[in-house]
Amino acid sequence: MATRRGSVPEVVVEGVTGFACDTRETMVEALGRVDALDPRAIRTHAERRFTPERMVDDYLDAYALAVGDIDQPVALTVDERPRGPTAPRPLRAREARSAG
């Protein structure tokens, strides 16, 4: 549970990993729903979204975008990524440039 500022909207999946609140009233209301959050779903989301490899790849894409090496990010959103330990990972900025 956090205020909807900074990176909170990018990190919190509403009702799955927590609640992004705008007012004290919505925080009080969200506090009553905290027990409905599934700790396994929160952990699964964190493991998929915040691995060191994923974060490095996302930073490389952001830097490549900033210096004009690519026109758009290569990374997929968490919901678009294949699931499972054997799922292929998407091409990253460096790989996309060398493959193209």
N, C-alpha and C positions, 0 to 999 in steps of 0.2 A: 504494500500500500504506500503510495507516494503522491506528491502533487504532480500535475501534468506539466512539468517544466524540464528543460534540459533534454537529456536523452531518455527520460522516462517513457514517452510514447513509442520510442523505437525498441525499448527493452521489455516493457510490460505487455503481455498479451492479455487483454482485458478478460477477466473471469477464468483464465487458465493459469497464468503465472502470478497474478496479483490484480490490483486495481489502481488505475490512475484517476486521481480525484481533483476536482476544481475548487471545491469549497470545504469548509469544516463540516458542513452538514453531510456532504457526500462521503467524507472520510468516516464520519460516525456510522453512516449507513453501510459502508464497505466493511467496516470493522465487524459488523454482525454477519458478514458473509465469508470471512476469512476461513472458517472451519470447512467450508465447501471446496476449498482449493485442494487438489490432489497432489501431495508431495512428489509422487512418482512422475506425474506430468510435468511438474516444475523442473525436476532434475533432468528428465529426458530433453526438455526444451533447452536447458542450459548446456547440456552435453553436446547437442547438435549445433547450437548457435555460437557458443563461446569457446570452442577448442582453440588452442594456440594456432593450429594450421589455418583454420577458418579466419581467425582475426588477422593473421599475417596476410593471407590472400586478399581479404577485403581492403586492408591498408594499401597493398600493392596496386589494386584496382583504383583506389581513390587517388593515389599519387600519379598513376598513369593518366587518369582523367585530367588531373590538375595540370600536367605538363603537356597534354595534348597527344599522348601516345595512342590513345583509343578514343572513340567517339562516345561510347557508353559503357557502363560497367558490365563486366563479363559474369560476375557472381550472380547466382540465383538466390531468390529469397528462400527462407527456411522451408516454406510450404512447397516450393517447387523442386527442392533437392530430392534426389533418390534416397530411399531409406535403406538401412542395413549396412553391415560391415563390408560387404562385397560390392556395394553400389559404386558405380564409377563417379568420380568427382568431376565437376565441370571444368572446362579449360579456364585457366586464369589468364590474366593480362599478358604475361610473358609468353606463355604457351600459345595463346591466340595469335600473337604477333609472329612467332616463329612458324606456326602452322599455316599462316595465310600468306 
